[in-house]
């Protein structure tokens, strides 16, 4: 799975949120300043070519829908972050968040509970 560029990811976020959407609906979900219609249409076609979106035809217009789920992309993108920045080590990543991001004791306990429940 390819990594998405910033604007591609914004478009996918909009599609994941909307489920199925026309270009105008996607644009409405994007942050300001809103990109031009043709720019979004081009990026949507690129996302289709990459296998992230599909479409349904309604006359001369298309309604787009995600082919890749948000969870599938999250898993891929997060795996890349762990490999690139934490030497493929989840303990290193957790240590970073505990030290550098000032995770509270309550949040650490919540993480530990999640880990314990996964082992059952």
N, C-alpha and C positions, 0 to 999 in steps of 0.2 A: 504494500500500500504506500502510495506517495504521500509526502508531507505537503500540506496545503500552505499556500501563501496567505498572508494576513487577510486580504480582501476575499479570497476564496473561502477561508474559514468563516468569515463574517456571513457570507452568502449561505454556507452550509448551516450555520447556527440559525439563520432565518428559516431555512427549509426544515430543519429539525423541529423548530418551534411551530411552524405552520402546518407541517405534514405534507400538504400539497399546495402549490402556489403558482400564480402567474407572475411574470417579471415585475409588474407594478406592485404586487403585494410583497415581493421580496425587497424591493427598493424601500418600501415604507418601513420595513424592519431594520434597515441598515442605519448606522449612526450618521449624524451630520458631519460634514457636508455630504449630501446625498450624491452618489455618482450618477452619471448620465445613463439613460435607459439603454443605449447601445453598448456602453461599457459593461453593464451588468449582463445583458444578453450574451455578449461575447464570453464573459467569464462563466456563465451558466453552461454554454456549449462546451467550453473547455472542461468543466466539471463532469459533464456527460461523457466526454471522450476519455477522461481519467477513470470513469466507472463509479463516480460518486452520486450522480443524479440520473434519473430516467425521466421520460415525459409521456404525457397523454396528449393526443391531438384533438382539438376542438375547432373544426373549420381551418382557419388560417393561423390559429394561435396554439400555443402549447402551455400545458400546466405541468410543472415540474414536481418531482417527489424524490426523496432521498432513497438511494439504493444501499448505501453504507449507513449503518446506524451510528448514532452519536457514541454509544458505548463501544462499538468496534473501533471508531477513530480514536476515542480517548485511550483505549488500551494500547493501540499502536503508537500514538504520540507520546504517551507517558513512558512507554518502553524505550523510545528514542531518547527521552530526557535522562532516564536512569543510565542508559548506556553512555551517552555523550558527556554528562556532567558528574556522574557519581561512579564511574568505572564499573558499571553494571552491578552495583552493590546497593541493595535496598537498605541495609543497616546504615551505610554512609549517607543515603538520602534522608533517612529518618533522623540521624544525628544532626545533619545540617538544619533540618526544620526545627528540631528541639533547641539547638544552640542559636542559630542565626535569625530565626523567625519568631522567636520568643513564644513558643507554644505553651499554653498554660498547663498546669498540672492536671486540670480537669480534662483538657483535650488529649493529653498523653494517656490518661487512664482510659478514655474512650477508645483510643487507638489500640491499647493493650486488650481491651475487651473484644474488639473486632477481631484481632489476631487470635485470641483464645477461642472465640466461637468458630473460626475457620478450621481449627485443628480438630474439632469434634466430628 
